[in-house]
Amino acid sequence: MEQRWSPRTRADLDVDLSFRGEIVSECKVRDIGMGGLFVEVEKAYPRDTVVELKFKIQSDGQETRHRIRATVARTCEQGLGMMFCDFDAGTFRSLQEVLHYVQGQGGATPPLQGNPLQQAH
């Protein structure tokens, strides 16, 4: 059973995924929270694989880039459930900015409710 320590918010956000020099561009973030996210991606990565996520956020005419490391927590047909790792002050600030951006897309989106394993991704 998946154990989350923070709620997730629905999202529609592009992210690039990088692993050992290989970049998978324009993957889709479907939900995100301070603890992790779910990414739609065709390539499967084994559980416990550490990847780098590269976000580009457009706000007030400026582009901000964020790099955040995450560990694959679960793999399914639709994509990857990941937990953020190396959770330092810089990662925390980056996540706050990404979440603020996501919550501003089309108004505030309520957190996902119920059993996370039954969520449609």
C-alpha positions as CSV (number, residue, x, y, z in Angstrom):
1,M,0.0,0.0,0.0
2,E,1.3,3.4,-0.9
3,Q,2.0,5.8,2.0
4,R,1.8,9.5,1.3
5,W,2.8,12.1,3.8
6,S,1.3,15.0,1.9
7,P,-1.9,15.5,-0.2
8,R,-1.7,15.7,-4.0
9,T,-3.2,18.2,-6.3
10,R,-4.4,17.4,-9.9
11,A,-2.1,18.9,-12.5
12,D,-1.6,19.3,-16.2
13,L,2.1,20.2,-16.4
14,D,4.9,19.2,-18.7
15,V,8.1,18.0,-17.2
16,D,11.3,16.5,-18.7
17,L,12.7,13.4,-17.0
18,S,16.5,12.8,-17.0
19,F,18.2,9.5,-16.1
20,R,21.9,8.8,-16.7
21,G,22.1,11.3,-19.6
22,E,18.9,10.1,-21.3
23,I,16.2,12.8,-21.4
24,V,12.5,12.0,-21.9
25,S,10.9,15.2,-22.9
26,E,7.4,16.6,-22.2
27,C,6.1,13.9,-19.8
28,K,2.8,14.9,-18.2
29,V,2.5,15.5,-14.5
30,R,-1.0,14.3,-13.5
31,D,-0.8,15.1,-9.7
32,I,1.7,16.6,-7.4
33,G,2.3,17.4,-3.7
34,M,5.2,18.3,-1.5
35,G,6.0,14.6,-1.1
36,G,5.9,13.4,-4.7
37,L,4.0,13.3,-8.0
38,F,2.6,11.0,-10.7
39,V,4.0,11.3,-14.2
40,E,2.6,9.9,-17.4
41,V,5.6,8.5,-19.3
42,E,5.8,5.6,-21.8
43,K,9.3,4.4,-20.7
44,A,9.2,2.3,-17.6
45,Y,11.9,2.7,-14.9
46,P,12.4,0.2,-12.1
47,R,11.3,1.0,-8.6
48,D,13.9,2.9,-6.5
49,T,15.4,4.5,-9.7
50,V,16.5,8.1,-9.0
51,V,15.7,10.5,-11.8
52,E,16.0,14.3,-12.2
53,L,12.8,16.2,-13.1
54,K,13.1,19.5,-15.0
55,F,10.2,21.9,-14.7
56,K,9.7,25.1,-16.7
57,I,7.3,27.5,-15.2
58,Q,5.9,30.6,-17.0
59,S,4.7,33.3,-14.7
60,D,4.3,37.0,-15.2
61,G,6.1,36.8,-18.5
62,Q,9.2,35.1,-16.9
63,E,10.4,31.6,-17.3
64,T,11.7,29.8,-14.2
65,R,13.4,26.5,-14.3
66,H,13.5,24.0,-11.5
67,R,15.4,20.7,-11.2
68,I,14.2,18.3,-8.6
69,R,15.4,14.7,-7.9
70,A,12.8,12.0,-7.3
71,T,12.8,8.3,-6.7
72,V,10.4,5.9,-8.5
73,A,8.0,4.5,-5.9
74,R,5.7,2.6,-8.2
75,T,5.3,1.8,-11.8
76,C,2.1,1.1,-13.7
77,E,0.8,1.1,-17.2
78,Q,0.0,4.8,-17.1
79,G,3.3,6.0,-15.7
80,L,5.3,6.5,-12.6
81,G,4.5,7.4,-9.0
82,M,7.5,9.2,-7.6
83,M,8.7,10.6,-4.2
84,F,10.9,13.6,-4.0
85,C,14.4,13.0,-2.6
86,D,17.3,15.2,-1.3
87,F,14.6,17.3,0.4
88,D,16.7,20.4,1.3
89,A,15.7,24.1,1.5
90,G,16.3,24.6,-2.3
91,T,14.0,21.7,-3.2
92,F,11.4,22.9,-0.8
93,R,11.4,26.4,-2.4
94,S,11.2,24.9,-5.9
95,L,8.3,22.6,-4.9
96,Q,6.5,25.6,-3.4
97,E,6.8,27.5,-6.7
98,V,5.7,24.6,-8.8
99,L,2.7,23.9,-6.6
100,H,1.8,27.6,-6.6
101,Y,1.9,27.5,-10.4
102,V,-0.2,24.3,-10.6
103,Q,-2.8,25.6,-8.2
104,G,-3.1,28.8,-10.3
105,Q,-3.9,26.8,-13.5
106,G,-7.7,27.3,-14.0
107,G,-8.3,28.1,-10.4
108,A,-7.4,26.2,-7.2
109,T,-7.8,22.5,-7.8
110,P,-8.9,20.4,-4.7
111,P,-6.5,17.8,-3.4
112,L,-7.1,14.2,-4.5
113,Q,-9.3,12.3,-2.0
114,G,-9.7,8.6,-1.2
115,N,-7.4,5.7,-1.7
116,P,-4.4,6.8,-3.9
117,L,-4.2,3.4,-5.5
118,Q,-7.8,3.8,-6.9
119,Q,-7.1,7.2,-8.5
120,A,-7.4,7.4,-12.2
121,H,-4.2,8.6,-13.6
